[in-house]
Amino acid sequence: MSLTIWFNGAYNPAATRRLREGVGAHRLIESAFPDTIVGRPGHTDPALAEADVGFGQPPVGDLLRSPRWRWMHISTAGYSRYDTVEVREALRARSAIVTNTSSVYADPCAQHVLAMILGLGRNLLPAYRFQQQDHSWRYAELRFTALRLTGATVLLLGFGAIGRRLTELLAPFRCTIYAVRRQTRSEPGVRVIPEAELTRVLPLADHIVNILPDNEATRGWVNARRLACCRPGARFYNIGRGTTVDEKALLEALRSGRLGAAYLDVTEVEPLPPSDPLWSAPNCYITPHLAGGRKDQDEAVVEHFLANLAAFERGQPLADRVI
């Protein structure tokens, strides 16, 4: 089986060289318009019409106009722009599939959340702030407000690859873990609940971790009504998508003290404008969409694609199939 593979990633030389070698006898089209902004659709490219397989961030319009493609591998975990009725109908007509790269990002995302939970709980971030500001020795203030993670209640909003990995990392802390998910089948170490039970569980949670993707059903999902149900002092973490949170409601929950702290790795607008009030909100900690990052990210994404390519050649199931 000889395939034509279209690629529009902007990867480091070693990863690009590995891709060229790894596709073997297949024809590789490297787009003249590489995608330099991760997570955004690339520039329209007529060369996609020649491809059986795509790897990267293709514009939806190009996909719909391309008659040959049988498999599209999205280079990110997010795929909402492709999860539409129009794309799904085109998939069914061609017996084509879509995979993403969620398993590459699951471990760093889970570690990122765990780091922030522990960093906030052990007062590492406030201590560093005092070091930077006035070199004050806030012994009593920091020592006697530090929290343990052991035995805490963690609520996951969404439960996929990241949620599963985070559950594994939390196991030594003997946490009680809930997860909200449409499909309420059982999962090891997690109490999966439907959305209808959220208002019952929110007041129990010490830590609320948002892993929701962006789609029509999730935009503004974390709203004022749900934030009002949180336990006073609860901590909120967002590594899903910024659009899933009503940021005005979040800001008010921080200012009122309803939330003890918020950690945001994603925001509705990215980059977050310097004038945005979230930067100076009380107990709000922001990182610039770092959670999925890893030093070997380009190489890992390429290896994931090549492993799926080998499975595709053999007619076997592909990892991280989403459509």
Secondary structure, DSSP 8 states (H G I E B T S, - for coil): ---EEEEEE---HHHHHHHHHHTTTSEEEEEEEEE-STTS-----GGGGG-SEEEE---HHHHHH-SS--EEEESSS--GGG-SHHHHHHHHHHT-EEE--HHHHHHHHHHHHHHHHHHHHTTHHHHHHHHHHT----HHHHHTT----TT-EEEEES-SHHHHHHHHHHGGGT-EEEEE-SS---BTTBEEE-GGGHHHHGGG-SEEEE----STTTTT-B-HHHHHTS-TTEEEEE-S-GGGB-HHHHHHHHHHTSEEEEEES--SSSS--TT-GGGGSTTEEE-SS-TT--TTHHHHHHHHHHHHHHHHHHT---TTB--
